């Protein structure tokens, strides 16, 4: 069995962003040479997420509105965590959106349903963050 690991790095310009990383992960799978197996993609920061959904701008706006309704950024003093930081909302948003995805690989391609894409969700950005991609298989 083969194993291949790579880290993807991001510098976001805003506090919250959704970035389609499907092509980046596909590239790592190609590099690995794995034709049959699995790829794990996980955020390596507690205020970021990796998830699968549709790449549609209206849906992305809906995510922003929904997440902000569940865990609003401000006022900062509404969260006990925010005594030394101002990112409690980002921790909560990450919990809702998830830490990682695992995608099956068949014939060197993702076993995706229609419209499925892999996203990196940043909820406390404006600094360098990373995602781990681990491919295993034959």
C-alpha positions in Angstrom: 0.0 0.0 0.0 1.2 3.5 -0.9 1.0 6.5 1.5 1.6 10.1 0.4 1.3 13.3 2.5 1.3 16.9 1.6 0.4 20.1 3.3 -1.5 22.9 1.6 -1.0 26.4 3.0 -3.3 29.4 2.9 -3.1 33.1 3.6 -6.5 34.6 3.7 -7.2 38.3 3.3 -10.5 38.2 5.3 -11.5 36.8 8.7 -13.9 34.4 7.0 -13.5 32.8 3.6 -14.5 29.6 1.7 -11.9 28.4 -0.7 -12.5 25.6 -3.2 -9.5 23.3 -2.8 -10.8 20.4 -5.0 -8.1 20.9 -7.7 -5.3 21.2 -5.2 -6.4 17.9 -3.6 -6.7 16.3 -7.0 -3.2 17.3 -7.7 -1.9 15.7 -4.5 -3.8 12.5 -5.5 -2.1 12.5 -8.9 1.3 13.1 -7.3 0.7 10.0 -5.0 0.1 7.7 -7.9 -2.8 6.0 -6.0 -5.5 4.6 -8.3 -7.6 2.9 -5.7 -7.8 4.2 -2.1 -8.8 7.1 0.1 -7.8 10.7 0.6 -8.1 12.4 4.0 -8.2 16.2 3.9 -8.2 17.9 7.3 -7.8 21.4 8.6 -4.8 21.7 10.9 -6.3 24.7 12.9 -9.1 24.7 15.4 -10.7 27.7 13.8 -10.8 26.3 10.2 -12.8 23.6 8.5 -12.8 21.2 5.5 -16.1 20.1 4.1 -17.8 19.0 0.9 -20.6 20.9 -0.8 -21.6 22.7 -4.0 -19.5 25.6 -5.3 -22.4 28.1 -5.7 -22.1 31.7 -4.5 -25.6 31.9 -3.2 -25.1 28.8 -1.1 -21.8 30.3 0.2 -23.7 33.5 1.3 -26.3 31.2 3.0 -23.5 29.5 4.9 -22.2 32.9 6.1 -25.6 34.1 7.2 -26.5 30.7 8.9 -23.2 30.4 10.7 -23.2 34.0 11.8 -26.8 33.5 13.2 -25.6 30.4 15.1 -22.3 31.9 16.4 -22.2 35.6 15.8 -18.7 37.2 15.8 -19.8 40.2 17.9 -20.2 41.3 20.5 -16.9 39.6 21.5 -17.8 39.8 25.2 -20.7 37.3 24.7 -18.2 34.4 24.9 -16.2 33.3 27.9 -13.3 32.2 25.6 -12.8 35.8 24.5 -11.0 37.0 27.6 -7.6 36.9 25.8 -8.8 36.4 22.2 -11.7 37.4 19.9 -12.2 34.1 18.0 -14.7 32.0 20.1 -17.2 32.3 17.2 -14.6 30.8 14.8 -14.1 27.7 17.1 -17.9 27.2 17.2 -18.2 27.6 13.4 -15.5 25.1 12.8 -17.3 22.6 15.1 -20.5 23.0 13.0 -18.7 22.7 9.6 -16.4 19.9 10.6 -12.7 19.1 10.7 -12.1 16.8 7.7 -13.4 14.8 4.8 -12.5 11.4 3.4 -13.0 10.8 -0.3 -12.8 7.4 -2.0 -10.5 7.2 -5.1 -11.3 4.9 -8.0 -9.2 4.8 -11.1 -7.3 7.8 -9.8 -10.4 10.0 -9.6 -12.7 11.1 -6.7 -15.9 9.1 -6.2 -18.0 12.3 -6.0 -21.7 12.8 -6.4 -22.9 15.5 -8.8 -21.6 19.0 -7.9 -19.5 17.9 -4.9 -16.4 19.9 -4.2 -13.9 20.1 -1.3 -13.7 23.4 0.6 -11.5 25.0 3.1 -13.5 27.1 5.5 -11.6 29.9 7.3 -13.3 31.4 10.3 -10.4 33.3 11.9 -8.2 34.3 9.0 -5.7 36.9 8.0 -2.8 34.7 8.9 -1.1 31.6 7.6 -3.0 28.3 8.0 -2.6 24.7 6.6 -4.5 21.7 5.5 -3.2 18.1 5.6 -3.8 15.9 2.6 -3.0 12.2 3.2 -3.5 9.7 0.4 -3.5 5.9 1.0 -4.1 3.0 -1.3 -2.7 1.2 -4.3 
